[in-house]
Amino acid sequence: MKIKHTPEDIINSLEGIGRAEPSPYFYTRLQAKIAKEDNGFVISYLKLLMKPSYSIAVALLFILINGYFLMTNVVQENTFDENTPNIAAEYVQQNLNPYENLTETP
């Protein structure tokens, strides 16, 4: 195999290279595309969601809804129908320890 280019030829080939220039009106077209994308519905909706005031309001709404459901569950009492036997009512009110040994050894 015969080498066509020597290392000196390759290094010297970079001497005439200049800075790359964009085509004319590149930045104008780029700014127009960015402005066009900003007008979309999805982009405007996402901008609304990213505002801190909106995010805090949504978080407070969820906290209020959660507090409401917690308070309504606390207020409700254990009510039993008249048909429920007394043994079932007593069983529900007992505080049973699952680790307590209920069997007595002789």
Backbone bond lengths (Angstrom), bond angles and torsions (degrees), N, CA, C in turn:
res aa  C-N    CA-C-N  psi(-1)  N-CA   C-N-CA  omega(-1)  CA-C   N-CA-C  phi
1 M - - - 1.442 - - 1.516 110.38 -
2 K 1.273 113.57 131.79 1.442 118.52 -179.99 1.530 109.00 -104.21
3 I 1.329 117.33 130.75 1.460 122.55 -179.52 1.526 107.81 -79.25
4 K 1.354 115.38 126.19 1.458 120.38 -177.74 1.525 112.11 -81.22
5 H 1.341 115.74 -37.57 1.462 119.61 -176.10 1.528 109.13 -120.62
6 T 1.303 114.85 135.79 1.456 119.89 176.81 1.529 108.98 -87.72
7 P 1.336 118.32 159.52 1.470 119.41 178.36 1.525 113.30 -57.87
8 E 1.309 117.93 -32.66 1.461 120.26 178.03 1.526 111.27 -65.72
9 D 1.327 117.51 -37.35 1.468 121.07 177.33 1.530 111.00 -63.97
10 I 1.328 115.73 -41.08 1.471 120.07 -178.95 1.526 110.23 -66.70
11 I 1.323 117.41 -44.46 1.463 120.60 179.90 1.523 110.53 -65.72
12 N 1.307 118.23 -41.03 1.463 121.37 -179.52 1.523 112.64 -70.95
13 S 1.330 118.31 -18.52 1.468 119.98 -179.70 1.523 111.42 -71.78
14 L 1.338 118.47 -18.54 1.463 121.45 -179.56 1.527 113.14 -85.56
15 E 1.310 118.75 -4.33 1.453 121.39 -176.00 1.523 113.76 -65.79
16 G 1.282 119.35 -35.98 1.458 121.80 -175.35 1.517 113.97 -90.00
17 I 1.331 119.38 4.15 1.469 121.27 -176.32 1.521 109.30 -76.86
18 G 1.344 115.12 134.36 1.463 121.67 178.03 1.527 110.30 -111.40
19 R 1.299 115.75 -179.61 1.454 122.04 179.58 1.530 110.08 -70.78
20 A 1.319 116.55 140.33 1.464 120.96 178.67 1.519 109.54 -73.08
21 E 1.302 117.10 136.08 1.460 123.22 -179.21 1.525 109.24 -114.69
22 P 1.344 118.15 137.94 1.468 119.24 176.79 1.523 110.02 -73.86
23 S 1.306 114.64 161.62 1.456 119.28 178.72 1.532 109.34 -67.27
24 P 1.330 117.20 158.11 1.474 119.79 -179.42 1.534 110.79 -60.74
25 Y 1.303 116.23 145.91 1.466 124.52 179.01 1.526 113.12 63.66
26 F 1.338 117.37 21.16 1.470 120.45 179.68 1.525 110.59 -64.19
27 Y 1.330 116.59 -48.92 1.461 120.36 -176.85 1.525 111.72 -67.65
28 T 1.316 117.40 -32.43 1.462 120.66 177.15 1.524 110.60 -65.32
29 R 1.333 116.41 -44.01 1.471 120.18 177.91 1.530 111.69 -66.62
30 L 1.323 116.64 -37.14 1.457 120.80 179.07 1.526 110.92 -64.66
31 Q 1.324 117.04 -44.60 1.455 120.49 178.14 1.522 111.42 -65.06
32 A 1.332 117.90 -34.76 1.470 120.72 177.79 1.525 110.71 -66.43
33 K 1.322 117.64 -39.51 1.468 120.21 178.46 1.522 111.43 -66.57
34 I 1.323 117.08 -39.57 1.465 120.21 178.47 1.518 110.33 -65.02
35 A 1.319 117.20 -42.77 1.467 121.11 179.09 1.523 110.98 -65.80
36 K 1.310 118.00 -35.42 1.460 121.67 179.96 1.522 110.60 -68.40
37 E 1.332 118.70 -38.35 1.453 121.94 179.65 1.525 111.74 -69.91
38 D 1.322 118.83 -28.98 1.454 121.93 -179.47 1.519 112.62 -67.89
39 N 1.302 118.29 -20.49 1.454 121.38 -176.98 1.521 112.93 -83.95
40 G 1.316 119.18 -2.29 1.459 121.70 -177.88 1.521 111.90 -71.93
41 F 1.335 115.81 154.11 1.465 122.06 -179.53 1.519 111.13 -66.16
42 V 1.313 116.52 -42.35 1.465 120.60 -177.63 1.523 110.20 -64.38
43 I 1.309 117.04 -43.35 1.462 121.05 -179.52 1.526 110.32 -63.89
44 S 1.319 117.54 -42.97 1.462 119.65 -179.43 1.533 110.79 -67.62
45 Y 1.326 117.81 -35.43 1.475 121.47 177.22 1.517 110.62 -67.29
46 L 1.331 117.59 -41.86 1.463 120.79 178.45 1.526 111.51 -66.22
47 K 1.322 116.71 -35.02 1.458 119.36 176.57 1.527 110.49 -63.96
48 L 1.330 117.21 -37.66 1.459 121.05 177.81 1.525 110.27 -64.73
49 L 1.320 117.23 -42.24 1.462 120.86 -179.19 1.522 112.37 -66.75
50 M 1.313 117.55 -27.79 1.454 121.07 -176.76 1.532 112.97 -82.00
51 K 1.302 117.79 -7.39 1.463 119.82 178.98 1.529 108.87 -72.63
52 P 1.326 117.84 134.27 1.467 120.33 -177.93 1.530 113.20 -63.04
53 S 1.316 118.23 -35.39 1.463 119.58 -179.05 1.527 111.20 -64.81
54 Y 1.316 117.58 -39.24 1.461 121.09 178.69 1.528 110.17 -68.04
55 S 1.323 116.95 -42.78 1.463 120.63 -179.55 1.523 111.53 -63.17
56 I 1.325 116.80 -41.99 1.467 120.46 178.83 1.523 110.66 -66.09
57 A 1.317 117.32 -39.38 1.465 120.63 179.05 1.521 111.21 -64.03
58 V 1.313 117.99 -41.49 1.465 121.13 178.84 1.529 110.24 -66.52
59 A 1.335 117.31 -41.39 1.469 120.43 178.68 1.524 110.77 -63.32
60 L 1.333 118.27 -42.49 1.458 120.98 178.16 1.529 111.49 -65.18
61 L 1.317 117.43 -36.21 1.462 120.58 177.12 1.528 110.58 -61.86
62 F 1.338 116.80 -44.88 1.462 119.65 178.49 1.530 111.61 -64.96
63 I 1.322 117.50 -37.44 1.461 120.14 178.32 1.524 110.54 -65.93
64 L 1.329 117.47 -41.02 1.464 120.62 177.99 1.523 112.15 -64.68
65 I 1.318 117.19 -42.14 1.466 120.73 178.00 1.525 110.00 -63.89
66 N 1.329 117.11 -42.26 1.456 121.16 178.64 1.529 110.52 -62.75
67 G 1.331 117.63 -44.08 1.463 121.50 178.52 1.519 111.83 -62.92
68 Y 1.318 116.76 -38.41 1.467 119.91 178.12 1.519 111.06 -61.58
69 F 1.332 116.98 -46.88 1.456 119.60 -178.91 1.523 111.74 -68.33
70 L 1.319 117.77 -34.01 1.460 119.65 176.24 1.525 111.22 -66.53
71 M 1.311 117.20 -41.96 1.465 120.25 -179.13 1.522 111.95 -69.15
72 T 1.315 118.27 -35.75 1.461 119.09 178.89 1.519 110.47 -69.93
73 N 1.325 118.64 -30.96 1.458 120.03 177.13 1.517 111.58 -73.91
74 V 1.321 118.83 -31.05 1.458 121.64 179.39 1.521 110.08 -73.18
75 V 1.313 117.39 -37.89 1.456 121.46 -176.89 1.522 111.31 -68.84
76 Q 1.299 117.92 -33.19 1.455 120.39 -178.95 1.522 109.68 -65.54
77 E 1.299 116.10 132.84 1.453 121.30 179.32 1.523 108.97 -101.73
78 N 1.319 113.97 162.26 1.461 118.70 176.42 1.522 107.79 -76.75
79 T 1.298 115.43 104.48 1.462 119.80 179.01 1.514 108.25 -104.61
80 F 1.297 114.47 140.94 1.459 120.36 -179.96 1.518 108.94 -118.93
81 D 1.293 114.14 145.27 1.456 119.28 176.62 1.524 109.22 -70.55
82 E 1.298 115.18 163.23 1.464 119.48 177.28 1.526 110.55 -67.39
83 N 1.299 116.92 -22.44 1.461 120.41 -178.67 1.528 112.48 -81.43
84 T 1.326 117.56 -12.13 1.451 120.59 -178.30 1.523 109.03 -74.57
85 P 1.305 117.70 128.36 1.474 119.30 179.37 1.528 111.29 -67.98
86 N 1.316 115.64 157.04 1.459 121.59 -178.65 1.520 111.23 -64.87
87 I 1.310 117.73 -29.86 1.458 120.90 -178.96 1.530 109.56 -64.90
88 A 1.321 117.13 -41.07 1.461 120.26 179.04 1.522 110.53 -65.11
89 A 1.325 117.78 -38.63 1.464 121.02 178.90 1.523 110.59 -65.83
90 E 1.330 117.66 -40.25 1.452 120.69 178.39 1.531 111.04 -69.26
91 Y 1.305 116.68 -36.31 1.463 120.33 -178.19 1.523 110.46 -64.59
92 V 1.310 117.36 -39.62 1.459 120.97 -178.64 1.524 110.44 -67.92
93 Q 1.318 118.49 -33.88 1.447 122.01 -175.68 1.523 112.77 -83.61
94 Q 1.307 118.69 -10.04 1.461 120.47 -179.67 1.520 110.35 -72.54
95 N 1.322 114.55 145.08 1.454 120.55 176.48 1.520 107.03 -100.86
96 L 1.322 116.68 94.29 1.456 120.90 -175.45 1.519 109.95 -93.53
97 N 1.307 115.22 138.32 1.449 121.84 175.19 1.525 107.37 -98.07
98 P 1.321 119.83 119.96 1.464 120.00 -177.00 1.528 112.84 -68.29
99 Y 1.333 117.07 -16.45 1.462 120.13 -178.37 1.524 112.17 -95.54
100 E 1.312 116.48 -1.65 1.457 120.36 -179.50 1.521 109.40 -75.78
101 N 1.293 116.79 134.87 1.461 121.56 -179.65 1.521 108.19 -81.84
102 L 1.317 118.03 111.35 1.442 122.39 -176.19 1.534 111.71 -89.11
103 T 1.300 117.17 -18.05 1.468 118.85 -179.57 1.528 109.10 -90.11
104 E 1.310 114.38 133.19 1.458 119.50 179.52 1.513 108.97 -92.32
105 T 1.298 114.54 134.89 1.472 118.68 177.98 1.533 108.79 -96.54
106 P 1.335 118.37 137.01 1.481 120.71 -177.69 1.508 112.67 -74.69
